[in-house]
């Protein structure tokens, strides 16, 4: 398992995957920890979560540098990721006790209520693009609800995985409550099937989600899947174009364009399309591509060579079918897996860029005649993660937002995840929810207690 710096193409870390006995030892350690951890008071569990948040803040710079070295995220964005992880810890430390409290239900029983009990051990299969946030997003609520957690992280961020485990231990979590499993993909099936694992959550590709869901389904285990996205960024004819452009650049190019909730399809009312595109091109062209460790860099490399090659193949397919390269769209030579900020205009059905997710710094533009066509285009996608609508008329924006086929809809704001609100998708973007009280209760036994 190799970690390669995508900016320099030099090895950062090389580790050996665990063999069967090491995996067995970890599973047993987690199983032994589970009962005592579940019996611990919610006050004690939230106290430890608060300490984890404090520790993340103290180690912010170190963690951010790990992110940047292993997957190429710009250093300022990497620091923001760690700060967001600490915020999530604060949120659940403050609210989990209330979210997991027994709920009285008035029935004909003497007393009846709903009780939230942990399921056991949750296996998290996590991606590289937000290597701390995605892990904290599943693990913090899961362990605070009384579960133990196993992490199978992406193979190209082993340093981040080890650091996360050390942070949990440093915060005072008992041994076995959170463990990192450095295993290969082909070893995951046996872990899912193991009786000491009770649920699985995955953030990743459609293909990975389908495989894991099938494996967990055969074992009759609960799953939550957060998969790909091709979010619409709808700009109506009355939008504040300056604001829409400003947020459009951030929504498309943050994390070097490698985000499931990035704005990927810019659906523009034809009455403002040229004006928006002119401004959008100018703003995107100002992004500075370079060393992600440099504070001045605003667009770093893609995380892997194969991802860049696949993105460019999608761009070439669109160009071959008549799309226009408004900006970029050329694969640079030289060291590092860089791809420039790019814009494709004239996207239409039949192109890969119409139906596939473009996981990199390429924005696609689709022009529409009216609100109804904008909504139809937005929903003509196999994905359903998020979407945003830009308009000065909030009532108009809300009407469209409520008809978006997505897990989240944002008016005059970019799609984002927030610890306070549920996050997840529909269609091929997955199922289940993370964050908010809904995420806290995903991996619990929602149990009826009836006292006659």
N, C-alpha and C positions, 0 to 999 in steps of 0.2 A: 504494500500500500504506500504509494508515493505522493508526497505533497510537493508540487512544483510551483515556484513563483511565476505567475503568468506574465509579469512585466519583464523578467530577465530570462525565463525558461531554465532557471537553475534549481536544483533540488533544495527544498527547505527541510524536508523530513522524510525518512523512510522507516516504516515499521512493519513487523511481521504480523500477519493475521493470527489470531488465537486458534489453537487446535481444539479438538473435542474436550479433553480433560480441563482445559482452562475455562471453556464455556460452561461446562458442568459445574465447576467450582463457583463461578459467578452466579449461575442460576440458583444454586443451593444457598449461597450467601444472601441473595435477595429474598428467597423463600423464608429463611430463618429470621430475617429482619422484619418481614411483613406483619406478623401478628402483633409484635410489640409496638411497631409504628402505628398501626391502625388503632391500638388501644390508647395511644398518647392523646392528651387533651388537644382540642383545636386551638386553645390559647398557646400551648407550647409549640405547636406546628407553625402557627402564624408568627410567633416570636422568632423562630429560626428563619422563616422567610424574610422577615425584616432585616435580619443580620446578613442574609445572602444579598439583599439589595445594597446594604452598606458596603459589603465586600466588593461587589461589582463596581461601585463608584470609586473605591480606593484603587482598584486594579484597572481602571478604565483605559489608561493609555497602553498598558501592557497587552490587554485583551484586543484593543483596536489594532495594534501593530501586528498581532497574530493574524487577525482577519485580513489585513492588507497584504501581508506576505503570502498567505496561503491561497487567497482567491481574488486578490487584485482590487478590492473596493477602495475608493479614495479614502484617505486617512480621516478626513473630517466626517465623512459619512459613517465610517467605522466607529468613531467615538460616539456619534449620535445613536448608533445601534446599541451600544453598551448602556448608555443613559436610559434608553427606552426599556431595556431589560430591567434596570433598577426600578424604574417607574412601575412596571408590571408587578414586581415584588411588593412594592409599597401598596399598590392597589389591593392585591389579594390579602396582604397582611392586615389591611384595614377592614375588608369586607367579607372575607371568607367565612368567618364565624356566623355572620348573619345569613349568608347565602346557603349555608349547610344546616342551619337550625331546623329543628322539627317544625312541621307545619300542621297545625290543628285543622281537622276537617270535621265539620258538624254533621253527624250521621245519627242513626238510631242506636248506636253503641253508647256505652257508658263513657268511653273515651276512644277517640280514633285520631290518628295522625300519620303524616308521611315522614319517614326517617331516611336520611341519606347516608348510606354505608359504603365504604370503599370496596372496589371489586377485587383488588389484590395487586398484581404487578402489571404495569403497562409498558409495552415495548414501543419506543418511539423511533421511527426510521426517518431521519432528518436530512435535509439538503444542505448544499454548500453556500447558497447565495446570501443567506442571513444566518451565518453559522452559530451565533449566540442567541439571537432573537427567536428563531424557530424552536430551538431547544427549550429555552426558558418558557416560551409560550405554551408548550405542552406540559413541561415538567412541573412548573411552579404550581398550577392549579391541581395537577394530578396528585402530587405528593402532599399538598396541603389538604386535599380531601381524604388523605389517609392511605393512598396507594404507595407502592414503591415503583421506581422507574428504571428501565433499562434503555440505554441510548445506543442505537446503531447509527453512527454518523456517516456522512459522505466520506469516501476514501481519500479525498484530496484536502481535507481539513483535520488531520489527526491531532495537530497541536491545539486547535480550538476545543476538540473533544476532551483531551486530557486536562486542559485548563478548567473546563466546566466541572469536571469531576472533582478537581482539587478545590474549587470554590465551594461546592456543596459541603465537602468535608471540612473546609476551613470555617464555614459558617456554623458548624456544630451538628450537622445531620449525622445520625448514626451510620455506621458502616453497613452497606447493602441497600440503603434507601435510594441512592442514585448511583448507578454504575454505568461506565462506558464500556461497550463491547466492541473491540476492534476486530470485526469479522468481515469476510467477503460476502458479496450478495448471495452466492449459492449456499451459504451457511444459514441464511435467515429462515428458510422454510422450517428447518428442524427446531429453531428457537420458537417460532410462532406456534408450532404443534405441541411444544412442551407443556405439560399440564401445570407447570409453575408460572406460566404466562397467561394472563386472563383477558387482555385486550391489546389492541394494536392501533397506533395512529401513525399516519404517513403524510409527509409533505413532499411532493415530488411530481414526477411526470405522469401522464395518463397511463402509459404502459406499466410503470412500476405500481401505480395504484391498482390497476386491474389485476396484476399478478398477486399482490399482497391481499387484496380483497378476496380473491378466489381461495388463497391458502388459508386465510383466517376463516372464511366461510365454511370450508370443509371441516375446520376444527370447531365451528360454532362459537366464534369469539367476536366480541364487539369491535367494530372498526370506526375510525374517523379518518376521512381522506380530504386533504387540501391539495388540489392538483393544479393544472395549468389554467391560464386565463388569457383572454384576448379582449381586454376591457375597452369599451367604447368611450370616447371623449367627444361628446356631442356639443357643438357650438352653434347656437341658434342665431337668427338674424339680429336679435336685439342685445346680444351679449356685450359685456365690457371686454373688448378685444385685448386691451393691454393686460388686464387681469388674466384672461383666458390663456394668453400666450405665456405669461410668466409661469403659471401653474402647469401649463401643458409641457413646457420644457422640463420642469422638475418631474412631472408625472411619467414622462416617457424615458428620461435618461438617468434617473437616479439608479444607484447600484449598477452603473454602466449598462443600463437597459435590461438587466437580468433580474426581473422581479415579476412574480406571477400577477401582481396587481398593477403593473405598469399600464399606463394608457397606451394602447397599441394601435387602435383604429381611430383616427381623427375623422369624425363624421361632421362635415361642414355644410351649413346652409349655403346654397350656391350664391346667395345675395351678398355674403360676406367672405366667401371662400378665398378669393384672390387677396383681399386685404389681410385676412388672418394668416394665410400662407406666407405672404411677403414678410410679415413681422416674425412669424414662427421660424422661418428660415434664417433670418438675421440673428435671432436670439440663439438658435441652436449652433450657428456657425461660430459664436463666441465661446463655446465650450472649449476648454483647453485640454487636449489629449496628451497624456504623458505619464511620468512616474507617479503611481498612486501614493507614494510616501511624501511627495512634494505637496505642501499645503496649497499651492496655487493650482494644482491639477483638479479639473472638474469632470474629467472623463478618463477612466483608467482602462486597462485591458479586459478582455473577456476571460473567464476563468479557465477555459481549456481550448486547445487548438480545434478539437472536433466540433465544439459548439460554434466557434467562429466559422468553420468551413460550412456547417449546416446552414447558418444564417445567411452566408453569402450565396449559397445555392438557392435559397428562397428568393433573395433579391434578384438573382440572375433569371430565375423563372418569370418573375413579374416583368422585368425589362424585356425579355424575349417576347412577351405577350402584349407589349404596347404601353406598359407603365412608364412614367417619366421620372428620371432621377433628378429631383429638385436640389438635393444636397448629398454629398458623400457617395455612398453605394459602391465604393471601390476598396478592395482589400489591400491594405498597405503591406509593403515589404519590410524587411528588417526584423530585429529581435523583439519578441513580445507578441502576445496574441491580441493586438489592438484592432479595433474596427471604428471608423469615424462616425460621428453623429450623422445620421442619414435620414432622408425623407423621400418617400415614393408617392407620387401623385398618380391618379387615374387607376386605382385598384378596382377590379371588377370580378364578378363570379367566374370561377374557373382557374383563377390564379391561386397558387399555394398561399400567397399572402392574404387572400380573402378568407380562407377557412382554417388556416393553421396559425398557431401561436408563433410569433417572431420573438425569440428570447434573446434579445440583444438591442443595441442602440439604433433601431430603425423604426421610424414612424410611417404608417401608411395613411393615405388621405383618400376619402370617399366623399364625393359631393352629392348632395340631395336637394330636392326641390322644396320640401316642407317638413313639418314636424312628424307627420305620419310616416313619411318615407324614412326619416331619420330613425324612428323607432323600429321600423321593419328591418332596416339594415343592421341596427344594433343587436336585434334579437336573432338575426340570421347567422348564428354562430353555434358551434357545438359546445362552446364554453358558457359559463354563467357565474363568474366570480363577482365582479363589480362593474361599475360604470358611472360616469359623471355627465352632468348636463349644465351648460353655461348659458344663463339668461338673466336679464334684469327683472323679469316677471316671475316671482317665486311661485305663484300659483300655477303658471304654465309649466315651470320646471318640475313642480311636484306631480302634476298630472302625468308627465312623461316618466318620471322616476318610479311611480307606482306601477307602471306597465313594463319596466325593464325586467327581462328574464335573468335575474342575477341575485346573488346573496346579499349584495349591498348596492345602494343607489345614493349618489351624492350630488346635490345641487350647489353649484358654485364652490365646489371643493373637489380635490383629487381623491380618488379611491385610496383608502388607508386602513390600517388596522390600529385599533385603540383598545387598551385593556378594559375599558368600561363598556364596550359594545360587542355583540357577537360578531364573529368573523367566519366566513366559509362560503361555499358556492353550491350551485345546482348543476344539472346536466353533467358534462364531462369535467367540470371543475371540482367534482367530489360531493361529499355529504358529511353531515355532522357540523358542529360548531365549536370553535375555540373562543376564548376570551369572554368577558362578562360573566354573569351568573350562569348562562347556558354552558359556557366552556367549563366552568367549575363543576357542573353536574353531569358532564358527558361520561365520566368514568366512575359512576357511583351506582349502587343498587338502590333504586327509588322504591323503598319498601313501605307497604301499608302495614301499620300496626293497629289492631282492632281489639279493644278491651270491652268485653260484653258484661 
